[in-house]
Amino acid sequence: MALAIHRKDDYAKADIPMLPVTHGIEYTKTSILLYTVLLALVCLMPALVGMTGLVYLAGSTFLSAGFIYYAWKLKVAATEKTAMETFKFSIIHLMVLFVLLLVDHYVAI
């Protein structure tokens, strides 16, 4: 959704009904923040049900805090670059989360 905010005008010109086009940028920013908080809770689930250990738990918590920070910044104090920064962090978040799962499974004691 952050990428859709950044490219809102392009989606509007192409008549593609993305959330920033159909509901506005502020609504989309609020949705991003709420979904990021929900994502943080879901990311904790593997540790809470005993599938992973402390390495994943610590890394997931740190990554989720970073993602919530970017979503909050996008909602409250956005600059021209904040949407793309949030999008880039979302990609890093996903990649590092999977790496943490692997490290926790194969390396951690």
TAWO-V630914 format. One line per field, one symbol per residue. phi: phi as a letter, one per 40 degrees, with the letter a starting at -180 (. if undefined). burial: b if it has 24 or more other ideal C-beta (glycine too) atoms within 12 Angstrom, else e. A space follows every 50 residues. Layout:
BEGIN
phi: ???
burial: ???
END
This chain:
BEGIN
phi: .cccccbdccccccfcccdcccbgcccccccccccccccdccccddcccg cbbcccdcccccccccccdcccccccbcbcccccccccccccdccccccc ccccccbcc
burial: bbbbbbebeeeeeeeeebbbeeeebeebbebbbebbeebbeebbebbeee ebeebbbebbeebbebbbbbbebbbeebeeebbebbbebbeebeebbeeb beebeeeee
END
